[in-house]
């Protein structure tokens, strides 16, 4: 038997950083995020013995699992097997549409995808996991605990939940560490206009989110960015209202305001190259606002543009990227532009 699962990656729009403890534990976090049509996949070819093997395209590994000792090579996979007490064998294949370090929640999406496949294969629920909100929540909770508690990986809580639920969501964590997912009903016309206005740009600078988040937490512990967190959280509601009203220009302008504030949260959130690319895009007059996805420092830049002027924005970014490389790099090694649409299914599991 073969079990496959698929979960979407995400663009975080507002509130990113407020989902990271200790702020989220002390003051409650809130984010506005959307699942997109870029995915992480897991395939489990179940065998009759208990031998396990893993092929991860993203980590460039293809190996037999000899033990579940964490050694820094593929600990998330081992931790998932261990946490779920996997007692069936087989071969797992994992891959995603964006690399680790993309800023699109890839690592957590891979974990949710793996948990979803195993969850179905070991019969933890009699119904298909992707049809039950309760089960999606349990799977997201499990992925969160594996990453943040079992392995102690730095990060927030939004990625696991948007991967499991899909769609547009306000995701909150209260002071009792309860995660609440509030789905937003966005009309198809507004979704179409928003996705047409989004320019997603891979700036070919993978980032280590843990480093930026560690710096953010250090600054917070020293009392330096509490108000920054508050301001980021306060922008979630007006950002949501602009989205619900279909006011894409205002949505983008609020995103710009949020990005300027977010850069204060930790030193590694932005750098000279990111600022130059972003400013070049803004100087066209066709960009309402934007941000670096995820913790910052690299990965993907999300821009909200006048949709009929996106080509103009792309040319400005290409020109600036080439200036930074002094013309020594092929443009395909510097930037990659992507169109996106939104995913409303979240975790989807099927059998072959």
C-alpha positions as CSV (number, residue, x, y, z in Angstrom):
1,X,0.0,0.0,0.0
2,X,1.2,3.5,-0.8
3,X,0.0,6.6,1.2
4,X,0.7,10.1,-0.1
5,X,0.1,13.5,1.5
6,X,0.3,17.0,0.3
7,X,0.3,20.3,2.3
8,X,0.6,23.9,1.1
9,X,3.3,26.4,1.8
10,X,2.4,29.8,3.0
11,X,2.8,33.6,2.7
12,X,2.7,35.3,6.1
13,X,1.3,38.8,5.7
14,X,0.9,40.4,9.1
15,X,1.9,39.6,12.7
16,X,5.0,37.5,11.9
17,X,7.3,37.5,14.9
18,X,4.5,37.8,17.5
19,X,4.0,34.0,17.2
20,X,7.4,33.4,18.6
21,X,7.8,32.7,22.3
22,X,8.4,34.1,24.9
23,X,6.3,37.0,23.5
24,X,3.4,34.8,22.4
25,X,3.4,33.1,25.8
26,X,3.4,36.3,27.7
27,X,1.2,38.6,25.6
28,X,-0.5,36.3,23.0
29,X,0.4,36.2,19.4
30,X,-1.6,36.9,16.2
31,X,-0.8,36.5,12.5
32,X,-2.6,36.8,9.2
33,X,-1.4,34.2,6.8
34,X,-2.5,32.4,3.6
35,X,-1.8,29.0,2.1
36,X,-0.5,29.1,-1.5
37,X,-0.2,26.6,-4.4
38,X,3.3,25.5,-3.6
39,X,3.5,22.2,-1.7
40,X,5.4,19.8,0.4
41,X,4.7,16.1,-0.3
42,X,5.3,12.8,1.5
43,X,4.9,9.3,0.2
44,X,5.0,6.2,2.4
45,X,5.4,2.9,0.6
46,X,4.4,0.5,3.4
47,X,6.3,-2.8,3.7
48,X,5.6,-6.0,5.6
49,X,8.7,-5.7,7.8
50,X,9.8,-2.9,10.2
51,X,12.8,-1.7,8.2
52,X,12.6,2.0,7.4
53,X,14.3,4.1,4.7
54,X,14.1,7.7,3.7
55,X,14.7,9.7,0.5
56,X,14.5,13.4,1.0
57,X,15.1,15.5,-2.2
58,X,15.4,18.7,-0.2
59,X,18.1,17.3,2.2
60,X,19.8,15.3,-0.5
61,X,19.6,12.1,1.5
62,X,18.6,8.5,0.6
63,X,19.3,6.2,3.4
64,X,18.2,3.3,5.6
65,X,17.1,4.5,9.1
66,X,19.4,2.6,11.5
67,X,18.3,4.3,14.7
68,X,16.3,7.3,16.0
69,X,19.2,9.1,17.6
70,X,19.3,12.8,16.7
71,X,22.6,13.6,14.9
72,X,21.7,16.7,13.0
73,X,21.3,15.0,9.6
74,X,17.5,14.4,9.3
75,X,16.3,14.9,12.9
76,X,12.9,16.1,12.0
77,X,12.1,12.9,10.2
78,X,13.5,10.8,13.0
79,X,11.7,12.8,15.6
80,X,8.4,12.3,13.8
81,X,8.9,8.5,13.6
82,X,9.8,8.5,17.3
83,X,7.0,10.8,18.5
84,X,4.3,8.9,16.7
85,X,5.8,5.6,17.8
86,X,5.9,4.3,14.3
87,X,5.9,0.5,14.3
88,X,5.5,-0.2,10.6
89,X,8.2,-0.2,8.0
90,X,8.6,1.0,4.5
91,X,10.2,3.7,2.4
92,X,9.4,7.4,2.8
93,X,10.0,9.9,0.0
94,X,9.8,13.7,0.8
95,X,10.1,16.7,-1.4
96,X,8.7,20.3,-1.6
97,X,8.2,23.0,-4.2
98,X,10.6,25.4,-2.4
99,X,13.8,24.6,-0.6
100,X,14.5,24.8,3.1
101,X,15.3,28.5,3.8
102,X,12.7,29.8,1.4
103,X,10.7,31.7,4.1
104,X,7.5,30.0,3.0
105,X,7.2,27.6,5.9
106,X,8.8,24.7,4.1
107,X,10.3,22.8,7.0
108,X,7.0,22.8,9.0
109,X,5.0,21.9,5.9
110,X,7.3,18.8,5.3
111,X,6.7,17.8,8.9
112,X,2.9,18.2,8.7
113,X,2.9,16.2,5.4
114,X,4.9,13.4,7.0
115,X,2.7,13.4,10.1
116,X,-0.4,13.3,7.9
117,X,0.8,10.3,6.0
118,X,1.8,8.4,9.1
119,X,-1.3,9.4,10.9
120,X,-3.4,7.9,8.2
121,X,-1.2,4.8,7.8
122,X,-1.2,3.8,11.5
123,X,-5.0,4.4,11.7
124,X,-5.1,7.1,14.3
125,X,-8.5,8.2,13.0
126,X,-11.2,6.3,11.3
127,X,-12.1,9.2,9.0
128,X,-9.8,10.7,6.5
129,X,-7.7,13.4,8.3
130,X,-8.3,16.0,5.6
131,X,-12.0,16.0,6.2
132,X,-12.0,16.7,9.9
133,X,-11.1,20.1,11.4
134,X,-10.5,18.4,14.7
135,X,-8.0,16.0,13.2
136,X,-6.2,18.8,11.2
137,X,-5.8,20.6,14.5
138,X,-4.4,17.5,16.2
139,X,-1.9,16.9,13.3
140,X,-0.8,20.6,13.4
141,X,-0.4,20.3,17.2
142,X,1.7,17.2,16.8
143,X,4.0,18.8,14.2
144,X,4.4,21.8,16.4
145,X,5.4,19.7,19.4
146,X,7.8,17.7,17.3
147,X,9.6,20.8,16.1
148,X,9.4,23.2,19.0
149,X,9.4,20.8,22.0
150,X,10.9,17.5,21.0
151,X,13.7,19.1,19.0
152,X,13.8,22.6,20.4
153,X,13.9,24.2,16.9
154,X,13.5,28.0,17.2
155,X,10.3,29.4,15.6
156,X,6.7,30.4,15.9
157,X,3.5,28.4,15.6
158,X,1.8,29.7,12.4
159,X,3.5,27.4,9.9
160,X,2.2,24.0,11.1
161,X,-1.4,25.3,11.3
162,X,-1.7,27.0,7.9
163,X,-0.1,23.9,6.3
164,X,-2.8,21.7,7.9
165,X,-5.8,24.0,7.4
166,X,-5.0,25.8,4.2
167,X,-6.9,29.0,3.2
168,X,-6.7,32.4,4.7
169,X,-6.5,32.5,8.5
170,X,-6.1,34.6,11.6
171,X,-4.0,32.3,13.8
172,X,-3.8,33.2,17.5
173,X,-2.0,31.8,20.5
174,X,-3.4,32.9,23.9
175,X,-1.4,33.1,27.1
176,X,-2.3,29.5,28.0
177,X,-0.5,28.4,24.8
178,X,-3.8,27.4,23.1
179,X,-3.7,27.9,19.3
180,X,-6.9,29.2,17.7
181,X,-7.4,29.1,13.9
182,X,-9.9,31.6,12.6
183,X,-10.7,31.0,8.9
184,X,-11.4,34.0,6.8
185,X,-14.0,33.9,4.0
186,X,-12.5,35.8,1.1
187,X,-14.6,36.2,-2.0
188,X,-13.3,34.7,-5.2
189,X,-13.1,38.1,-6.8
190,X,-11.0,39.5,-4.0
191,X,-8.8,36.4,-4.0
192,X,-8.3,36.7,-7.7
193,X,-7.3,40.4,-7.5
194,X,-4.9,39.8,-4.6
195,X,-3.2,36.9,-6.2
196,X,-2.9,38.9,-9.5
197,X,-1.3,41.7,-7.5
198,X,1.2,39.5,-5.7
199,X,4.7,39.2,-7.1
200,X,6.7,36.5,-5.3
201,X,10.4,36.9,-5.8
202,X,13.0,34.3,-4.8
203,X,16.1,36.5,-4.2
204,X,18.3,33.3,-4.1
205,X,19.6,34.0,-0.7
206,X,18.6,31.1,1.6
207,X,18.4,32.1,5.2
208,X,18.7,30.3,8.5
209,X,15.5,31.4,10.3
210,X,16.8,30.0,13.6
211,X,19.6,32.6,13.7
212,X,17.3,35.5,13.1
213,X,14.7,34.2,15.6
214,X,17.4,33.7,18.2
215,X,18.5,37.3,17.7
216,X,14.9,38.4,18.0
217,X,14.4,36.5,21.3
218,X,17.7,37.9,22.6
219,X,16.6,41.4,21.9
220,X,13.2,40.7,23.5
221,X,14.8,39.3,26.6
222,X,16.8,42.5,26.9
223,X,13.6,44.5,26.7
224,X,14.5,46.1,23.4
225,X,11.7,45.2,21.0
226,X,8.5,44.7,23.1
227,X,6.8,47.7,21.5
228,X,7.8,46.4,18.0
229,X,6.0,43.2,18.7
230,X,2.9,45.1,19.9
231,X,2.8,47.2,16.8
232,X,3.2,44.2,14.5
233,X,0.2,42.5,16.2
234,X,-1.9,45.7,16.0
235,X,-1.5,45.8,12.2
236,X,-3.2,42.3,11.8
237,X,-6.7,43.7,12.2
238,X,-6.5,46.6,9.8
239,X,-4.7,44.3,7.4
240,X,-7.5,41.8,7.7
241,X,-10.1,44.5,7.1
242,X,-8.4,45.8,4.0
243,X,-8.3,42.2,2.6
244,X,-11.9,41.5,3.4
245,X,-12.9,44.8,1.7
246,X,-10.8,44.0,-1.3
247,X,-8.8,47.2,-0.9
248,X,-5.5,45.7,-2.3
249,X,-3.7,49.1,-2.4
250,X,-4.4,49.7,1.3
251,X,-3.5,46.1,2.1
252,X,-0.1,46.7,0.4
253,X,0.5,50.0,2.1
254,X,-0.2,48.4,5.5
255,X,2.2,45.6,4.5
256,X,4.9,48.2,3.8
257,X,4.3,49.8,7.2
258,X,4.6,46.4,8.8
259,X,7.8,45.6,7.0
260,X,9.4,48.8,8.2
261,X,8.5,47.9,11.8
262,X,9.5,44.2,11.3
263,X,13.1,45.3,10.4
264,X,13.4,46.6,13.9
265,X,12.8,43.2,15.5
266,X,16.2,41.8,14.9
267,X,19.4,42.8,13.1
268,X,19.3,39.9,10.6
269,X,15.8,40.6,9.4
270,X,17.1,42.6,6.5
271,X,20.4,43.5,4.9
272,X,21.8,45.9,2.3
273,X,20.9,43.6,-0.6
274,X,17.3,43.1,0.5
275,X,16.8,46.8,1.1
276,X,18.3,47.6,-2.3
277,X,16.0,45.2,-4.1
278,X,12.9,46.3,-2.2
279,X,13.7,50.0,-2.7
280,X,14.3,49.5,-6.4
281,X,10.8,47.8,-6.6
282,X,9.2,50.7,-4.7
283,X,10.8,53.4,-6.8
284,X,8.9,52.2,-9.8
285,X,5.8,53.6,-8.2
286,X,4.0,50.3,-9.0
287,X,4.6,48.6,-5.6
288,X,2.2,49.4,-2.8
289,X,4.2,47.4,-0.2
290,X,5.9,44.2,0.6
291,X,8.1,42.2,2.9
292,X,10.5,39.3,3.1
293,X,8.6,36.1,4.0
294,X,9.3,34.3,7.2
295,X,11.8,35.4,9.7
296,X,13.7,37.5,7.2
297,X,17.3,37.6,6.1
298,X,16.7,36.0,2.7
299,X,14.3,33.6,1.0
300,X,11.3,35.0,-0.9
301,X,10.2,38.6,-1.1
302,X,6.4,39.2,-1.4
303,X,5.4,42.4,-3.2
304,X,1.9,43.8,-3.6
305,X,1.9,45.6,-7.0
306,X,-0.3,47.3,-9.5
307,X,-0.9,44.1,-11.4
308,X,-0.6,45.6,-14.9
309,X,2.8,47.0,-14.0
310,X,4.4,43.9,-12.6
311,X,6.8,43.5,-15.6
312,X,8.1,47.0,-14.8
313,X,8.8,45.9,-11.2
314,X,10.6,42.8,-12.4
315,X,12.9,44.8,-14.7
316,X,13.8,47.1,-11.8
317,X,14.6,44.2,-9.5
318,X,16.7,42.5,-12.2
319,X,18.6,45.7,-12.9
320,X,19.4,46.1,-9.2
321,X,20.4,42.5,-8.7
322,X,22.8,42.7,-11.6
323,X,24.3,45.9,-10.1
324,X,25.0,44.0,-6.9
325,X,26.6,41.1,-8.7
326,X,28.6,43.5,-11.0
327,X,27.3,41.5,-13.9
328,X,29.2,38.4,-12.9
329,X,26.2,36.2,-12.3
330,X,23.5,34.9,-14.7
331,X,20.2,36.5,-13.7
332,X,18.7,33.1,-13.1
333,X,21.1,32.7,-10.2
334,X,20.0,36.0,-8.7
335,X,16.2,36.2,-8.8
336,X,13.3,34.0,-9.8
337,X,9.8,35.4,-10.1
338,X,6.7,33.3,-9.3
339,X,3.0,33.7,-9.7
340,X,0.8,32.2,-6.9
341,X,-2.7,31.2,-6.3
342,X,-4.3,30.3,-3.0
343,X,-4.9,26.9,-1.6
344,X,-8.1,26.3,0.5
345,X,-7.7,22.5,1.2
346,X,-4.7,22.3,3.5
347,X,-3.6,18.8,4.4
348,X,-4.7,16.2,1.8
349,X,-4.0,12.5,2.2
350,X,-4.8,9.7,-0.3
351,X,-4.0,6.1,-0.8
352,X,-2.7,4.3,-4.0
